[in-house]
Amino acid sequence: MSETKTAAGCAVADQRKFSDFPASSPVAEKLASGKLGFDPDELRAKYAFERDKRIRPEGRGQYQEMTGNLDVFVDDPFVKQGLERDAVQRDVEVLIVGGGFGGLLGGAHLREAGVKDICIIEKGGDFGGTWYWNRYPGAQCDVESYLYLPLLEKLGYMPKEKYSFGPEILEHSLAIAKEYNLYDGALLETGVTDMSWDEGIQRWVVKTDRGDVLKARFISLATGILAKPKLPKIAGITDFKGHIFHTSRWDFDYTKGDTSGNLTGLNDKRVGIIGTGPTALQCIPHLGADSKELFVFQRTPSAIDVRGNHPTNPRWVDSLQPGWQARRMENFNVITNGGYQAEDLVNDGWTDLFRGLVGAEGKTEEQKKMTAEEKDAIKEIAHFQKMEEVRARVDAIVVDKDTAENLKAYYRPFCKRPCFHDDYLKTFNRPSVTLVDTDGKGVEVITEKGVVIAGVEYELDCLIVATGFETGEGFTSASGFEINGRDGSKLSEKWADGPATMHGMFSHGFPNCFFMGLFQTGLTVSLPHTLNEQAEHIAYVVEQCNERELGVLEVSEERQKDWGATIRSKAHNNEEFFNTCTPGYYNNEGKGGVNGHNFLTNQYGGGPIEFFEILKNWREEGGLQGLEVS
Ligand code: NDP
């Protein structure tokens, strides 16, 4: 099949035009039905045009780390009085890095496996991870609370609403830490600086920025994803004389109010926000309500569907039977992986999206008989239909026609994270709110006074940067410290081209070390589901070591190669799809799967259900297969 190159140089197979399918084809029948209300060939061309406008030759290089004079952007604004303590020197059985859901679930499962001596090291002033840092007004989880919040039955807690806001999730995180005594021995407000395997003592020696030196039998790395905020390299970003901060370090001293809004400090301020991703769209309604004037600088619009939050129904709660949360998680996971469930227990925007679009090309007997090309075309039409619905929603809500037009997303669903919100679009009907669309270019110049777009300077008192988090730079860049394994081998060098593991958790040369994260693993829409499975698996391995009195475990090179081969052979056939997408961190900023560290590269292509089954079978076989004991 012939190919075309996108503006970023990615190969996209030339597709037959919809109008060229023969009259007997189901594709032509769909077109002839006259019910579509759009021309799919035109939309396909429009999507490619919008994508190409946004491709930047420098790809991920358009962003910069917040180091040097930018490090003020990552200071912790939530710790009012810095902790003072003496350096700690001690031995520990399991040292966990990261106090977010990964670390908390790791700690919880290890406690249940009988591990008493756990030390969690966390940079933030408390547990909570993402929910510790992201306290911006409106912060909410877009996955249903009843399945997203871990260990609800164990803690006897029921979320107040179908979609929890940040403070409730943070509270729940702290409750997990208390329930499992994870504050015992924890080192908060502490960053790991270095981690080295000492063959002589068969321990990991872990150093921190507070001078601590810990010797750990096992380490578990739960350093998170989307945890390191990033800034765009915009000319003049450090020249701005007004107030500036990143959404993950919200400055409530300046804005006043809290996560629920009431930002009275902005009542007399001209505020600008750069970015219109999932974070921005949650805080923009509050900024719109409370700022004297708000300017939203947009490069790519988000596709925003209905949220439909509501308080938890006590009658429904009374009807729940033990084990309900695991069943709900399973039900959601099956549906969001294109599988069938007699009942959709969650029944929300996510499940609607997946029920309608994943496998949209092959559900009926008639569809199963179609050629691969016809199936792809039918699926693409279903994608167009969904996005037309989302675009129609903009017209129904936003009064000003030009603004509405600029708020419409022209790319396929799943090219960017689907978004759900009921107040975002309405905000643009406020006279004090202006959408400044940059026609795909983004903000390129910041001055002492504000932001310049197309030669117009927007003077601002406050500029909020909602430009997301580092992805694709590798594990040690994201975690911020090197891991020196057996024979002094550095993880950053060993994984220079991408992670090498068995099951995403064990890596050759790094004994008694567990990785939690989103590489070479089964990715779930509700991330704590994946983390929970990983945590359970790690706890099982530690328990086995203790029961069988095993000293040091290390995955064999051979088994690691086998897993790498499995990952490659099962690789999603999604590269082609992402090459057609508008740039973002899902597709390496439009540059495709050339980067082994990219967010969606290197997943287990068989999906999370199959992956969890592999882990379960491995445990049931009982032999710690692939792990060499020394
Ligand atoms: P994103 O990376 O998703 O969005 C960054 C935004 O900044 C994009 O709109 C991007 O535009 C824009 N941007 C970057 N550079 C420029 C520039 N120079 N000029 C103008 N705009 C620019 O970050 P978020 O913080 O919004 O979200 C990160 C992730 O966090 C989400 O994808 C999601 O996984 C998670 N999240 C989850 C939530 C939940 O409910 N579970 C809620 C919030 C976040 P462009 O699109 O053109 O690159």
Residues whose N, C-alpha, C, O or C-beta is under 5 A from the ligand:
A	BS01	NDP	Q140 C141 D142 V143 L226 P232 I274 G275 T276 G277 P278 T279 A280 F297 Q298 R299 T300 R417 G442 V443 A466 T467 G468 F469 P583 G584
